[in-house]
Amino acid sequence: NLSPLCLCGVLLLAGCGGPPKVRTTFLQSVDLIAMTDQMAASFTHDPTIGSRTAESEPWVISLYRVQNHTNQIIPDREKWLYLARLRALLQQSDVGKQRNIIWIIPPERWAMVAQELGVSEEPYGLRMNPTHQLTAEFHALTNTSGQGRSDTYVCDYQLLDLMTGKIEWEESWEVKRSIRGKTYD
């Protein structure tokens, strides 16, 4: 025979079924992986990049943080992650050696990176003058109604030649998220 208090506890637990599901249209970690994988493939297969050789004049590419033009708050650490993961993927391949590309971290960013990595020695080339800059910009179109919400995100990556102002490589990534019912974004 269950007491009324115990019965209430059992009914409460049975109705919960675990923690509530978070329903959001915001970008997620799977988006970071999908986006940077696509960007790395695009970069390595680009005709301009592909025409370079190990004997080409070196390109020293500096990263510039992601610009966020969406209504989603993207913390600075995450903004850098979208570029850092792309750089890491390209660094792990032989693209840099084969195409004479050197990736550098902006010197003003080094103190934060060193703290995150737990290192004190500056990497080779940190103080090199960049010839190119890699940028990324997020844009979004948001639609909300009593039925739910949808967000279409577009992220545009550009590799800019700092001497000529020419865009050497550009690629966009897009994803759409939607949910029905009440939203909490």
Buried (B, 14 or more C-beta within 10 A) or exposed (E): EEEEEEEEEEEEEEEEEEEEEEBBBBBEEEBBEEBBBBBBEBBBEBEEBEEBEEEEEBBBBBBBBBBBEBEBEBEEEBBBBBBBBBBEBBBEEEBBEBBBBBBBBBEEBBEEBBEEEEEEEEEEEBEEEBBBBBBBBBBBEBEEEEEBBBBBBBBBBBBBBBEEEEEBBEBBBEBEBEBEEEBEB
